[in-house]
Amino acid sequence: MASVVAPKLLDFYGFGPDTAAALLRATGDKPERMVGEASFAALCGVSLVQASSGKTQRRRLNRGVDRQASCALYTIVLARFR
């Protein structure tokens, strides 16, 4: 699927057919909803969410995510670090 929809995605180091397909599936049928890097980061669960209470300012990782996209992104990052 990834080689048909986005063939140039497979040219990047760390992107295989499975990880590219998982990320493309995460964007869904409406890729225009991804208005930038921040919305894609929120979808994959790597963005921070405010978890403040009173005077305490905290942030945590977003938990309402697409877990397959998060796993694919993690796999790509590990491959690129090597």
Short mmCIF file of the C-alpha atoms (twelve columns), coordinates in Angstrom:
data_MODEL
# 
_entry.id   MODEL 
# 
loop_
_atom_site.group_PDB 
_atom_site.id 
_atom_site.type_symbol 
_atom_site.label_atom_id 
_atom_site.label_alt_id 
_atom_site.label_comp_id 
_atom_site.label_asym_id 
_atom_site.label_seq_id 
_atom_site.Cartn_x 
_atom_site.Cartn_y 
_atom_site.Cartn_z 
_atom_site.pdbx_PDB_model_num 
ATOM 1  C CA . MET A 1  0.000  0.000  0.000  1 
ATOM 2  C CA . ALA A 2  2.740  2.467  0.953  1 
ATOM 3  C CA . SER A 3  4.632  1.916  -2.293 1 
ATOM 4  C CA . VAL A 4  1.513  2.842  -4.281 1 
ATOM 5  C CA . VAL A 5  0.262  5.810  -2.239 1 
ATOM 6  C CA . ALA A 6  3.558  7.419  -1.183 1 
ATOM 7  C CA . PRO A 7  6.529  5.774  -2.936 1 
ATOM 8  C CA . LYS A 8  9.026  8.457  -1.861 1 
ATOM 9  C CA . LEU A 9  8.319  7.698  1.788  1 
ATOM 10 C CA . LEU A 10 10.199 4.412  1.444  1 
ATOM 11 C CA . ASP A 11 13.339 6.263  0.299  1 
ATOM 12 C CA . PHE A 12 13.975 7.561  3.834  1 
ATOM 13 C CA . TYR A 13 16.191 5.470  6.078  1 
ATOM 14 C CA . GLY A 14 14.180 3.590  8.699  1 
ATOM 15 C CA . PHE A 15 10.914 3.548  6.760  1 
ATOM 16 C CA . GLY A 16 9.869  0.079  5.716  1 
ATOM 17 C CA . PRO A 17 6.623  -0.960 4.074  1 
ATOM 18 C CA . ASP A 18 5.000  -1.863 7.408  1 
ATOM 19 C CA . THR A 19 5.921  1.328  9.262  1 
ATOM 20 C CA . ALA A 20 5.024  3.536  6.306  1 
ATOM 21 C CA . ALA A 21 1.669  1.781  5.946  1 
ATOM 22 C CA . ALA A 22 0.934  2.232  9.658  1 
ATOM 23 C CA . LEU A 23 1.644  5.967  9.485  1 
ATOM 24 C CA . LEU A 24 -0.385 6.383  6.300  1 
ATOM 25 C CA . ARG A 25 -3.276 4.475  7.855  1 
ATOM 26 C CA . ALA A 26 -3.119 6.754  10.889 1 
ATOM 27 C CA . THR A 27 -3.641 9.847  8.760  1 
ATOM 28 C CA . GLY A 28 -6.818 8.279  7.425  1 
ATOM 29 C CA . ASP A 29 -8.845 9.168  4.366  1 
ATOM 30 C CA . LYS A 30 -8.609 12.879 5.117  1 
ATOM 31 C CA . PRO A 31 -4.941 13.900 5.169  1 
ATOM 32 C CA . GLU A 32 -5.970 17.573 5.192  1 
ATOM 33 C CA . ARG A 33 -6.756 17.211 8.904  1 
ATOM 34 C CA . MET A 34 -2.997 17.027 9.459  1 
ATOM 35 C CA . VAL A 35 -2.389 20.769 9.374  1 
ATOM 36 C CA . GLY A 36 1.170  20.517 10.655 1 
ATOM 37 C CA . GLU A 37 3.757  18.637 12.617 1 
ATOM 38 C CA . ALA A 38 1.980  19.328 15.897 1 
ATOM 39 C CA . SER A 39 -1.226 17.577 14.851 1 
ATOM 40 C CA . PHE A 40 0.719  14.549 13.627 1 
ATOM 41 C CA . ALA A 41 2.705  14.471 16.888 1 
ATOM 42 C CA . ALA A 42 -0.559 14.544 18.847 1 
ATOM 43 C CA . LEU A 43 -1.881 11.651 16.779 1 
ATOM 44 C CA . CYS A 44 1.238  9.562  17.449 1 
ATOM 45 C CA . GLY A 45 1.317  10.447 21.149 1 
ATOM 46 C CA . VAL A 46 4.604  12.310 21.293 1 
ATOM 47 C CA . SER A 47 3.135  15.714 22.145 1 
ATOM 48 C CA . LEU A 48 2.795  17.078 25.648 1 
ATOM 49 C CA . VAL A 49 -0.536 17.843 27.307 1 
ATOM 50 C CA . GLN A 50 -1.066 20.305 30.151 1 
ATOM 51 C CA . ALA A 51 -1.761 18.501 33.441 1 
ATOM 52 C CA . SER A 52 -1.611 21.466 35.767 1 
ATOM 53 C CA . SER A 53 -3.497 21.953 38.999 1 
ATOM 54 C CA . GLY A 54 -3.469 25.209 40.925 1 
ATOM 55 C CA . LYS A 55 0.037  26.629 41.117 1 
ATOM 56 C CA . THR A 56 1.655  23.391 39.967 1 
ATOM 57 C CA . GLN A 57 2.618  23.472 36.293 1 
ATOM 58 C CA . ARG A 58 3.054  19.984 34.815 1 
ATOM 59 C CA . ARG A 59 2.965  18.293 31.445 1 
ATOM 60 C CA . ARG A 60 2.504  14.659 30.490 1 
ATOM 61 C CA . LEU A 61 2.452  12.642 27.290 1 
ATOM 62 C CA . ASN A 62 -0.805 12.419 25.402 1 
ATOM 63 C CA . ARG A 63 -2.401 9.012  26.096 1 
ATOM 64 C CA . GLY A 64 -5.321 9.141  23.654 1 
ATOM 65 C CA . VAL A 65 -3.296 8.057  20.652 1 
ATOM 66 C CA . ASP A 66 -3.139 5.661  17.746 1 
ATOM 67 C CA . ARG A 67 -0.915 2.984  19.263 1 
ATOM 68 C CA . GLN A 68 0.086  1.423  15.948 1 
ATOM 69 C CA . ALA A 69 1.260  4.790  14.626 1 
ATOM 70 C CA . SER A 70 3.135  5.384  17.871 1 
ATOM 71 C CA . CYS A 71 4.839  1.997  17.577 1 
ATOM 72 C CA . ALA A 72 5.747  2.657  13.921 1 
ATOM 73 C CA . LEU A 73 7.234  6.025  14.817 1 
ATOM 74 C CA . TYR A 74 9.223  4.436  17.648 1 
ATOM 75 C CA . THR A 75 10.566 1.774  15.265 1 
ATOM 76 C CA . ILE A 76 11.661 4.448  12.778 1 
ATOM 77 C CA . VAL A 77 13.414 6.441  15.496 1 
ATOM 78 C CA . LEU A 78 15.296 3.371  16.741 1 
ATOM 79 C CA . ALA A 79 16.439 2.517  13.210 1 
ATOM 80 C CA . ARG A 80 17.629 6.059  12.580 1 
ATOM 81 C CA . PHE A 81 19.560 6.188  15.863 1 
ATOM 82 C CA . ARG A 82 21.509 3.104  14.834 1 
# 
